[in-house]
């Protein structure tokens, strides 16, 4: 009987540790919701659409980060399929902009965020071939509950037709995006 207790105790400890590891790994990321889209308007200007789940329509620190990517056969962690990750930031700087603090969600030219956001810019402020862009924002309540994010490149954006937008779920109609954003909250 004593060996049964020892093996049962070991099994319980093993299961408890396994559960703790799973919870630790899965509970740390905010839920990514369908709240960000991009498209090209009739004048050929890339546009961004940000939607918020906050009652006041606010978002935390929106930013656009473009990093140079190299063509590879196998994508690396965090890379867009078919592209390898760029060199670390110390070797390959990013381009785009970053707005800090709480701002009102808006529709705006991708490389010209609203002036009241007081965004800091880096590098070329237009779509560059060979760059992968990430447009993202966080939960304004700093609760780390959700965020809006998407990753794209100039080639993907060029495939978007009039009346459509590119989202993290792919190309969809503007109406489908707006409905998806409402349901995401």
N, C-alpha and C positions, 0 to 999 in steps of 0.2 A: 503493500500500500504506500509506503513512503516514496517510492520511485514515481508512482502515479502523480502524487502531489507536486513533485519537482518538475516533471514533464509538463503538467498542466500549468504550473506557474511560469515556466519558460515560454510556453505557447501564448499565454495571456500577455506576457511582457513583449513578445515578438509582435503580436497583433496590435498592441497599444502603440509601440514605437512606429510600426508601419503606418498606422492611422495618423499619428502626429506628423510624420513626414509628408504624407499626402495632403493633409490640411495646410501645412506650412507652405507647400509648393503651389497649391491651387488657390489659396485665399488672398494672395498679395496683389493681384492685378485688378484694376477697375474694369468694369464691364464696358467694352467698346460698342457703342451704339451707332446706328445709321443717322449721323447728324452732320456729316461733311460731304460736300460734292463740289466738283469743278466742271467747267465747260468753257467753250470758246464762243463768244458772242458774234453777232453779224459783222462786227468791225475787225474781227480776228484777234480780239483781246481775251486772254485767259481770265476767267471769272471764278470767284470762290463763293460758296454758299455755306454759312455756318448756322446751325439751329441749336437751340439750348433747351434743356429740360427744366431749367430754372424758371420760376414764375415771373421773374423780372427780365428774362431773356439775356442773362449774363453768362459769360464764359471766363475761365481762368487762363491767362497767358497764352493766347493763340500764337502759333508760330508756323512758319514755312521753312523747311530745311531741305536744301538740295545738296546731294553729295555725288561726286563723280563715281561712276560705276564702270567696271571692266567686264567685257563679255567673258562668260565662263560656261563650262559644260554643266557644272553642278553648283546650284546656288548655296551660299553659306547662310548660317543662321541670321535671320533678320533681313535677308536680301530678297528682292523681287525675283520671281522665277526667271531663269535665263540670264541673270546678272549676278556677279559676285559683289561682295561688299567692297566699298572703297577703302583706301588706306585709312589708318586711324586719323582722327582730327588733327593731331600734331603734324602729320605729313600732308594731308589733303584737306584744306579748309572747306567749310560748307558755305553755301550762298543762300540768300533768302532774307528773312526778317524774323524778329521776335518781339512780341509785345508782352510786357510783364503786368502782373496785377489782374484786376477784374475789369472786363470790358463788355460792351453790349454786342451780342451776336449780330452779324450783318451779312449783306451781299455786297461784294466789292471786287475791283480788279485784283487778281491774284497777287500781283507785285506792288500794289498800292493800298495797303490796309488803311482803314479810316484814320484820319489825322489825329483824332482824339485818343487813339491807342498809343501814340508816341512810340511807335515801333523802331527798334534799332535794325538797320539793314547791313547786309554783308554781300559784297561781290555784285555780279551782274544781276539786274532786276528784270530779267525776262527768261523765258524757257530756254534752256541750253541743251543741245544734243549730248547724250551720254550721261546725263544727270538723272538721278532718281530723287523725287521730291516726296516729302512727308508733310502733310498739312494736318495740324492737330490742335486740340485745346483740352482743358480739364474741367472738372466739376467746379463751379464757382464757390461752392461752400467749403472747399478744401477737405471734403469728406472722403475723397478718393473712391467715390461710388461708381462714377462713369466717366467716360471721355469720348470725344469725337475724334476720329483719326482716319486717314487714308494715305496710301502710298501709290504713286503713279509716275510716269515719265512722259515726255513730249509725244512719243509715238502712240501711247495709249490715248492721250488726250486728243490727238489728231483724228482718231477713229470715231469720235463723238459727233453725231449728226445734230442738225438744228432741232431744238425741242427736247434734246436729251442731255443727261448729265452723267459724269463718271463718278462712281462711288466705290467704297471698299467692296461692295457686292457686284461691281461691274457697271456696265452701261444700262441706264434705265430712263424712262421718261421723267420729265420734271415733276409731273403730277404724282408719279409713283414714288419719287424721292420724298416729296412733301408729305404724302400719306405715310410712308415708312418712318419718317422723322417723328410724326405725331404719335404713331404706334410705339416707337422706341422709348417714349417717355411714359 
